[in-house]
Amino acid sequence: MTAVGVRRRTTTAFVVVALALSLLVAGLLRAAASPLPDGLMHVAAATGFADSATEHPLASGPLAGYAVAAFGADAGLLGQLLGPLLVGVVGVGAVFGMLYLALAVIARAAARPSSDSGSD
C-alpha cells in the first residue's frame, strides 16, 4: 500500500473515531449537564440587565431551546429525553459538515498547481 493510501486510511479512522466520540458526548453526556442557567444569564440577573433582553429571531426555530419542536411542549419523558439528544446529534453533524467542506476547499486549493512557473 502506498504512503498516500495509509495516510488516507489513518485520516479516515481518525475522523470516524472523532465523530463517534463527539456523538457520544453530545448524546449521552448531555444528561450530566446542569439544568441551571448559564453564567451569562446569572451575571445578567445579578447585575440587573436581564430584563432588557429581547427574543432572538430564531427562538421559535425547530431546535430552539435544545428541544425539538416536533415533540411539542408536552412531549412527555420520551420527548424530553430524545429532544436534546437529537439537537446534540444535529449540532455535531452540522459542525462536522462545515469542517468537512472547509477542509475540502483547502485541500482542493492546495492540490491545484501554482500559477507561478518559477522560471525568470
C-alpha positions as CSV (number, residue, x, y, z in Angstrom):
1,M,0.0,0.0,0.0
2,T,1.3,3.5,-0.8
3,A,2.0,6.1,1.8
4,V,-0.9,8.1,0.5
5,G,-3.2,5.1,1.0
6,V,-2.0,4.6,4.5
7,R,-2.4,8.3,5.3
8,R,-5.9,8.4,3.9
9,R,-6.9,5.3,5.9
10,T,-5.4,6.8,9.1
11,T,-7.2,10.1,8.5
12,T,-10.5,8.3,7.8
13,A,-10.1,6.3,11.0
14,F,-9.3,9.4,13.0
15,V,-12.4,11.2,11.6
16,V,-14.7,8.2,12.3
17,V,-13.4,7.9,15.9
18,A,-13.7,11.7,16.4
19,L,-17.2,11.7,15.1
20,A,-18.2,8.8,17.2
21,L,-16.8,10.4,20.4
22,S,-18.5,13.7,19.6
23,L,-21.8,11.9,19.1
24,L,-21.3,10.0,22.3
25,V,-20.6,13.3,24.2
26,A,-23.5,15.1,22.6
27,G,-25.9,12.2,23.1
28,L,-25.0,10.6,26.4
29,L,-23.1,13.1,28.5
30,R,-25.6,15.8,27.9
31,A,-27.7,14.2,30.7
32,A,-25.0,15.3,33.1
33,A,-25.3,18.9,32.0
34,S,-26.6,21.4,34.6
35,P,-30.2,22.4,34.1
36,L,-29.4,25.7,35.7
37,P,-29.0,28.9,33.7
38,D,-25.5,29.5,32.2
39,G,-23.1,32.0,33.6
40,L,-24.1,34.9,31.3
41,M,-27.7,34.6,32.5
42,H,-26.6,34.5,36.1
43,V,-24.4,37.6,35.6
44,A,-27.2,39.4,33.7
45,A,-29.6,38.7,36.6
46,A,-27.1,39.7,39.2
47,T,-26.2,43.0,37.5
48,G,-29.8,43.9,36.7
49,F,-29.8,43.9,32.9
50,A,-31.6,40.5,32.4
51,D,-34.9,42.3,31.9
52,S,-33.6,44.2,28.9
53,A,-33.1,41.0,26.9
54,T,-35.1,40.6,23.7
55,E,-36.2,37.5,22.0
56,H,-33.8,36.1,19.4
57,P,-35.2,35.9,15.8
58,L,-34.6,32.1,15.8
59,A,-36.2,31.5,19.2
60,S,-39.1,29.8,17.6
61,G,-37.0,27.6,15.3
62,P,-37.2,23.9,15.1
63,L,-34.3,23.3,17.5
64,A,-34.6,26.3,19.8
65,G,-34.0,25.8,23.5
66,Y,-32.3,22.4,23.0
67,A,-35.7,20.9,22.2
68,V,-37.3,19.6,19.1
69,A,-40.5,21.5,18.1
70,A,-42.0,18.3,16.6
71,F,-42.2,16.7,20.0
72,G,-44.2,19.6,21.3
73,A,-44.2,21.3,24.7
74,D,-45.9,18.4,26.5
75,A,-44.0,15.6,24.8
76,G,-43.6,13.6,28.0
77,L,-40.5,11.9,29.2
78,L,-39.5,10.3,25.9
79,G,-39.7,13.7,24.1
80,Q,-37.7,15.4,26.9
81,L,-35.0,12.7,26.5
82,L,-35.0,12.5,22.8
83,G,-35.3,16.2,22.0
84,P,-31.9,17.3,23.5
85,L,-30.3,14.1,22.2
86,L,-31.5,14.9,18.6
87,V,-30.4,18.5,18.9
88,G,-26.9,17.4,20.0
89,V,-26.6,15.0,17.1
90,V,-27.8,17.6,14.6
91,G,-25.3,20.1,16.1
92,V,-22.4,17.6,15.8
93,G,-23.4,16.8,12.3
94,A,-23.6,20.5,11.3
95,V,-20.1,21.2,12.8
96,F,-18.6,18.2,11.1
97,G,-20.3,19.1,7.8
98,M,-18.9,22.6,7.9
99,L,-15.5,21.3,8.9
100,Y,-15.5,18.8,6.0
101,L,-16.5,21.5,3.5
102,A,-13.8,23.9,4.7
103,L,-11.1,21.2,4.6
104,A,-12.2,20.0,1.2
105,V,-11.9,23.6,-0.2
106,I,-8.4,23.9,1.5
107,A,-7.3,20.5,0.1
108,R,-8.5,21.3,-3.4
109,A,-6.7,24.7,-3.3
110,A,-3.5,23.0,-2.1
111,A,-3.7,20.4,-4.8
112,R,-4.1,23.0,-7.6
113,P,-0.9,23.6,-9.4
114,S,0.6,27.0,-8.7
115,S,0.3,29.6,-11.5
116,D,3.9,30.7,-10.8
117,S,6.1,28.8,-13.2
118,G,9.3,29.5,-11.1
119,S,11.3,30.5,-14.2
120,D,12.6,34.0,-14.9
